[in-house]
Amino acid sequence: MATNVQVKIQGIRVEEFGSPQVMKYADFELRAPGKGEARVRLHAAGVNFIDIYQRRGTYPVNLPWTPGLEGAGVVEAVGEGVTTVKPGDRVAYTSVPGSYAQAIIAPADKLIPLPPELSFEQGAAFPLQGMTAHYLLHEFHKLQPGDTVLIHAAAGGMGLLLVQWAKHLGARVLGTVSSEQKAKTAREAGADEVIIYTEQDFVKESKCLTDDKGPDFIIDGVGKDTFTKDLQAVRTRGHVVIFGSASGPAEPVLPNSLQARSITVSGGSLFNYMNTREELLMRANGVIQGIKEGWLRLKVDHILPLREAGTAHEMLENRRTTGKVVLTCEA
Ligand SMILES: NC(=O)c1ccc[n+]([C@@H]2O[C@H](COP(=O)([O-])OP(=O)(O)OC[C@H]3O[C@@H](n4cnc5c(N)ncnc54)[C@H](OP(=O)(O)O)[C@@H]3O)[C@@H](O)[C@H]2O)c1
């Protein structure tokens, strides 16, 4: 296919911020790939909580906007100077906006070779959440065998990957979830203990489960409802990483309140942990290796057609999902 032409595609367009209903399925034109870029014909797009923050207008994006930062498909055309991929290559990626569509223009150096063992749905499920699990478990508190880690929303897309990876590193894993059904899912992924935090006080329960010391490390993507309590739950000299706000932004804390028990806190954003192609591939290949070796399973529990992106968002933001949500992008 010629490189220097626009193509007509279909996908989601957003003209105003708001509820899932602002996402409309529409026809639009995709420009030709420029220097260093590739056009990827998408088979699947990953749905992530950040898409919801952006759709609501909580995180800034320019309108009109096509949601989605993650996908998988086949390279269809490349621009000048591209040497890392060629037409016909299967690829996956994250951090390229506009993925709720049939095709995308991506910087070629962001494309991850997708091995034949992984389906396109799996390819759209692993980059953002898998590489996030990688940096969260390797860049802050280095887990030692026997350490206890507490993972909030343990049956979610992030949660299930973190549970499995922390177990692989030899940790004892405590998870929190909102329901018995999700507790079962988290246990199946390997969580040693699961606290239903809508019914039980996770501070009290996690202390009880650790001889009153508290977890060594807490990984929190829930935010408002959990972060202040994390600081009570974590052990003296323990570490809390806050990397999301599914329940809303965390309450502020006074730095001196961390002093008495020497608690450390980090903030995490994947976009700071794949600064070079080498770093991107190191993290992506770490995830792929885990999948190939069988200790990391991608649980793609919800696959919906692109037209139903609104339903996918409603399910995710209303806590009705477990594992990963993926949209299929074929016409
Ligand atoms: N900073 C980064 O690098 C990065 C990268 C990826 C994801 N994240 C963050 O990680 C978190 C999880 O993302 P995900 O895509 O994997 O989503 P997810 O965990 O599959 O879904 C969100 C889960 O959060 C829990 N939750 C608690 N209170 C909630 C509320 N008021 N509303 C909605 N959900 C609530 C729910 O689990 P329960 O029902 O069990 O409570 C829900 O299923 C998000 O905060 C996201 O922004 C951050």
The ligand as a Gaussian input file, in Angstrom:
#p B3LYP/6-31G(d) Opt

LIG

0 1
 N        0.727000       5.416000      36.889000
 C        0.832000       4.397000      36.047000
 O        1.923000       4.121000      35.516000
 C       -0.373000       3.576000      35.783000
 C       -0.412000       2.646000      34.734000
 C       -1.521000       1.818000      34.613000
 C       -2.609000       1.944000      35.490000
 N       -2.545000       2.892000      36.470000
 C       -3.628000       3.029000      37.452000
 O       -3.884000       1.766000      38.019000
 C       -5.216000       1.737000      38.469000
 C       -5.871000       0.470000      37.950000
 O       -6.007000       0.590000      36.537000
 P       -6.669000      -0.574000      35.685000
 O       -6.810000      -0.042000      34.299000
 O       -5.952000      -1.841000      35.926000
 O       -8.133000      -0.650000      36.317000
 P       -8.759000      -1.845000      37.162000
 O       -7.939000      -2.074000      38.391000
 O       -9.055000      -2.978000      36.273000
 O      -10.134000      -1.177000      37.578000
 C      -10.166000      -0.254000      38.631000
 C      -10.477000      -0.962000      39.957000
 O      -10.261000      -0.038000      41.011000
 C      -11.082000      -0.392000      42.093000
 N      -11.789000       0.788000      42.619000
 C      -11.778000       1.178000      43.911000
 N      -12.548000       2.240000      44.087000
 C      -13.071000       2.552000      42.880000
 C      -13.976000       3.555000      42.446000
 N      -14.497000       4.467000      43.289000
 N      -14.319000       3.577000      41.148000
 C      -13.827000       2.682000      40.285000
 N      -12.953000       1.696000      40.643000
 C      -12.585000       1.628000      41.941000
 C      -12.094000      -1.420000      41.581000
 O      -11.701000      -2.690000      42.095000
 P      -12.515000      -3.234000      43.383000
 O      -13.928000      -3.356000      42.906000
 O      -11.888000      -4.506000      43.742000
 O      -12.355000      -2.146000      44.422000
 C      -11.925000      -1.377000      40.084000
 O      -12.251000      -2.606000      39.473000
 C       -5.894000       3.024000      37.980000
 O       -5.884000       3.974000      39.025000
 C       -4.963000       3.492000      36.887000
 O       -4.978000       4.863000      36.679000
 C       -1.465000       3.700000      36.626000

